Amino acid sequence: MDEIVELSGTPVLVCAADGPPVTSERDALDLIGNRGPADWIAVPVARLDPEFFRLSSGLAGDVLQKFTNYGTGLAVIGDVAALTAASEPLAALVRESNRGRRHWFLPDLDALTGRLAASS
């Protein structure tokens, strides 16, 4: 079950791994619409359609753009090492996202807590 928790003083909608998959822009908008007072949404890698990680599909760009448009941070939570090792464009997206302030790829919620604390 998805739930709102406070991490480093920031409300975050933490999505359960077994929830509905994010397979489209509509799914991203549903998450954003259900975020309540949360400034960030933490989505497990398992909830993202594999097409999200195949950048030529356009799904990642569409989803990230929706989060940007609605001023909501997106933290993709989980191990993406095998995926980035297989795709230099994906590795570049992860690197650039992690340098920014609104989209992060992090191994776990503890890492998200640390990043939020550092960005406050």
C-alpha positions in Angstrom: 0.0 0.0 0.0 1.3 3.4 -0.9 1.7 5.8 2.1 2.8 9.3 2.8 5.8 9.4 5.2 8.0 12.2 6.3 11.7 11.9 5.4 14.1 14.6 6.6 11.1 16.9 7.1 9.8 16.4 3.6 6.5 14.6 2.9 7.0 11.7 0.5 4.5 9.3 -1.1 6.3 6.0 -0.8 4.9 3.6 -3.3 4.6 -0.1 -2.6 6.5 -2.5 -4.9 3.4 -4.5 -5.5 1.2 -1.6 -6.6 0.0 -0.8 -10.1 2.8 -0.5 -12.6 3.7 2.8 -14.2 3.3 2.1 -17.9 2.2 5.4 -19.3 1.9 9.2 -18.8 -1.6 8.6 -17.4 -0.1 6.3 -14.7 2.4 9.0 -13.8 -0.4 11.6 -13.6 -2.4 9.2 -11.4 0.5 9.0 -9.0 0.9 12.8 -9.0 -2.8 13.3 -8.5 -2.8 10.9 -5.5 0.3 12.4 -3.8 -1.7 14.5 -1.4 0.6 16.9 0.5 3.7 15.0 -0.6 6.4 17.0 -2.4 8.1 13.8 -3.6 7.1 10.4 -4.8 9.3 7.4 -4.3 8.6 4.7 -6.9 10.3 1.3 -6.7 12.1 0.1 -9.8 9.7 -2.9 -9.8 6.7 -0.5 -10.4 8.2 1.0 -13.6 7.5 -0.7 -16.9 10.7 -2.1 -18.5 10.0 0.3 -21.3 10.8 3.2 -18.9 14.4 2.0 -19.0 14.5 1.7 -22.7 14.9 5.4 -23.4 14.0 5.1 -27.1 10.5 4.2 -26.0 10.0 7.8 -24.7 8.3 6.6 -21.6 11.0 7.9 -19.2 11.0 11.3 -20.8 7.3 11.5 -20.7 7.1 10.5 -17.0 9.9 12.8 -16.0 8.3 15.7 -17.8 5.0 15.2 -16.0 6.8 15.2 -12.7 8.6 18.4 -13.7 5.4 20.1 -14.9 3.6 19.4 -11.6 6.6 20.4 -9.5 6.9 17.0 -7.9 10.1 15.2 -7.2 10.5 11.6 -8.4 12.8 9.2 -6.7 13.3 5.9 -8.4 14.2 3.5 -5.6 16.2 0.3 -6.2 19.2 -1.2 -8.0 19.5 0.0 -11.6 23.2 -1.1 -12.0 22.5 -3.9 -14.4 20.2 -1.7 -16.5 22.7 1.2 -16.6 25.6 -1.2 -17.4 23.6 -2.4 -20.5 22.7 1.1 -21.7 25.1 4.1 -21.8 22.2 6.5 -22.6 20.3 5.3 -19.5 23.5 5.5 -17.4 23.9 9.1 -18.6 20.3 9.9 -17.6 20.8 8.4 -14.2 24.0 10.4 -13.7 22.4 13.7 -14.8 19.3 13.1 -12.8 21.3 12.5 -9.7 23.2 15.7 -10.2 19.9 17.6 -10.3 17.3 18.5 -7.7 14.0 16.9 -8.8 14.6 13.4 -10.2 16.9 10.9 -8.5 17.8 7.2 -8.9 18.7 5.9 -5.4 19.3 2.4 -4.0 16.9 2.7 -1.0 14.8 5.0 1.2 17.8 5.7 3.5 19.6 7.3 0.5 16.5 9.3 -0.3 16.4 10.5 3.3 20.0 11.6 3.1 19.5 13.4 -0.2 16.5 15.3 1.1 18.4 16.3 4.2 21.3 17.6 2.2 19.0 19.5 -0.2 17.1 21.3 2.6 
